[in-house]
Amino acid sequence: MIRLIGYLFGLASVLALIVAGGVAIYLNGMTKDLPNYEVLASYAPPVTTRIHAGNGALMAEYARERRLFLPIQAIPDRVKAAFLSAEDKNFYNHPGVDIYGLGRAILVNLQNFGSGRRPVGASTITQQVAK
């Protein structure tokens, strides 16, 4: 009996190592195109250049992308809550990767595999910014 338990334990250990190796290879492939996190700390998106007349009237705008810098304090709390509700309900409860959301998405996608349904995403706001 002890020999059988030892055999099953050894088999489970080898299987766990194979799964861990597969996960490591998968994560390495997924993260190789991500930018360095230090670059994200100094990221400054291009904003619109505005030229105003002496009386304050807007004369012209120059930009490749029409972006305006808006500090987070200027965004109403209701808009922030709506965005978090739609994108990442557990934003304040995870360190950047929502393990429960990821597991749920994997299970749902496995259940829907081959049904033609659109896959469910599991990325958090943090992951989307990094991407």
C-alpha positions as CSV (number, residue, x, y, z in Angstrom):
1,M,0.0,0.0,0.0
2,I,2.8,2.4,0.9
3,R,4.5,1.6,-2.4
4,L,1.3,2.6,-4.3
5,I,1.0,5.8,-2.4
6,G,4.7,6.6,-3.1
7,Y,4.1,5.8,-6.8
8,L,1.0,8.1,-7.0
9,F,2.9,10.8,-5.1
10,G,5.8,10.6,-7.6
11,L,3.4,10.6,-10.5
12,A,1.6,13.6,-9.2
13,S,4.9,15.4,-8.5
14,V,6.1,14.8,-12.1
15,L,2.7,16.0,-13.5
16,A,2.9,19.1,-11.3
17,L,6.4,19.9,-12.6
18,I,5.2,19.4,-16.2
19,V,2.3,21.7,-15.7
20,A,4.5,24.3,-14.0
21,G,6.9,24.1,-16.9
22,G,4.1,24.6,-19.4
23,V,2.8,27.6,-17.4
24,A,6.3,29.1,-17.3
25,I,6.7,28.7,-21.1
26,Y,3.3,30.2,-21.7
27,L,3.9,33.2,-19.4
28,N,7.3,33.8,-20.9
29,G,5.8,33.9,-24.4
30,M,3.0,36.3,-23.3
31,T,5.3,38.7,-21.4
32,K,8.2,39.0,-23.9
33,D,6.5,41.8,-25.8
34,L,5.6,43.8,-22.7
35,P,7.5,47.1,-22.1
36,N,9.8,47.5,-19.2
37,Y,7.9,48.7,-16.1
38,E,10.3,51.6,-15.6
39,V,9.2,53.0,-19.0
40,L,5.6,53.0,-17.8
41,A,6.6,55.1,-14.7
42,S,7.8,57.9,-17.0
43,Y,5.1,57.6,-19.7
44,A,3.8,61.0,-20.9
45,P,1.2,60.7,-23.7
46,P,1.2,63.4,-26.4
47,V,-1.3,66.2,-25.7
48,T,-2.9,68.8,-27.9
49,T,-1.1,72.1,-28.3
50,R,-3.5,75.0,-28.0
51,I,-2.8,78.6,-29.1
52,H,-4.8,81.3,-27.4
53,A,-5.2,84.9,-28.3
54,G,-4.4,87.7,-25.9
55,N,-8.0,87.8,-24.7
56,G,-8.0,84.0,-24.0
57,A,-9.9,82.9,-27.1
58,L,-8.8,79.7,-28.7
59,M,-7.1,80.4,-32.0
60,A,-5.8,77.0,-33.1
61,E,-5.0,73.4,-32.0
62,Y,-2.1,71.3,-33.2
63,A,-1.9,67.6,-32.5
64,R,-1.4,64.2,-34.0
65,E,-3.9,62.8,-31.5
66,R,-6.6,65.0,-29.9
67,R,-5.7,64.3,-26.3
68,L,-6.2,66.6,-23.3
69,F,-4.6,66.1,-20.0
70,L,-7.1,65.9,-17.3
71,P,-6.0,65.3,-13.7
72,I,-7.8,62.5,-11.9
73,Q,-9.2,65.0,-9.3
74,A,-11.1,66.7,-12.2
75,I,-13.0,63.5,-13.0
76,P,-16.3,63.1,-11.1
77,D,-16.4,60.2,-8.6
78,R,-19.4,58.8,-10.4
79,V,-17.5,58.5,-13.7
80,K,-14.6,56.8,-11.9
81,A,-17.0,54.3,-10.3
82,A,-18.8,53.6,-13.6
83,F,-15.5,53.0,-15.3
84,L,-14.3,50.6,-12.5
85,S,-17.6,48.8,-12.5
86,A,-17.5,48.2,-16.3
87,E,-13.8,47.3,-16.5
88,D,-12.5,45.9,-13.2
89,K,-14.9,45.5,-10.3
90,N,-12.0,44.2,-8.0
91,F,-9.6,47.0,-8.9
92,Y,-8.8,47.8,-5.3
93,N,-8.7,44.2,-4.1
94,H,-5.9,42.7,-6.2
95,P,-2.3,43.5,-6.9
96,G,-2.7,43.9,-10.7
97,V,-3.8,40.4,-11.7
98,D,-7.2,39.3,-10.6
99,I,-6.6,35.5,-9.9
100,Y,-10.3,34.8,-9.3
101,G,-11.3,36.7,-12.5
102,L,-8.7,34.8,-14.5
103,G,-9.9,31.5,-13.1
104,R,-13.5,32.4,-13.9
105,A,-12.6,33.4,-17.4
106,I,-10.7,30.2,-18.0
107,L,-13.7,28.1,-16.8
108,V,-16.2,30.0,-18.8
109,N,-14.1,29.8,-21.9
110,L,-13.6,26.1,-21.5
111,Q,-17.4,25.6,-21.1
112,N,-18.1,27.7,-24.2
113,F,-15.3,26.1,-26.3
114,G,-16.6,25.2,-29.7
115,S,-20.0,26.9,-29.2
116,G,-19.1,29.9,-31.3
117,R,-19.5,32.3,-28.3
118,R,-17.1,35.2,-27.9
119,P,-14.3,34.4,-25.3
120,V,-14.6,36.1,-22.0
121,G,-11.6,38.4,-21.0
122,A,-9.9,38.5,-17.7
123,S,-7.5,41.4,-18.1
124,T,-7.6,44.1,-15.4
125,I,-7.1,47.8,-15.8
126,T,-3.5,47.3,-14.7
127,Q,-2.9,44.7,-17.4
128,Q,-4.6,46.8,-20.1
129,V,-2.3,49.8,-19.2
130,A,0.8,47.6,-19.3
131,K,-0.3,46.1,-22.6
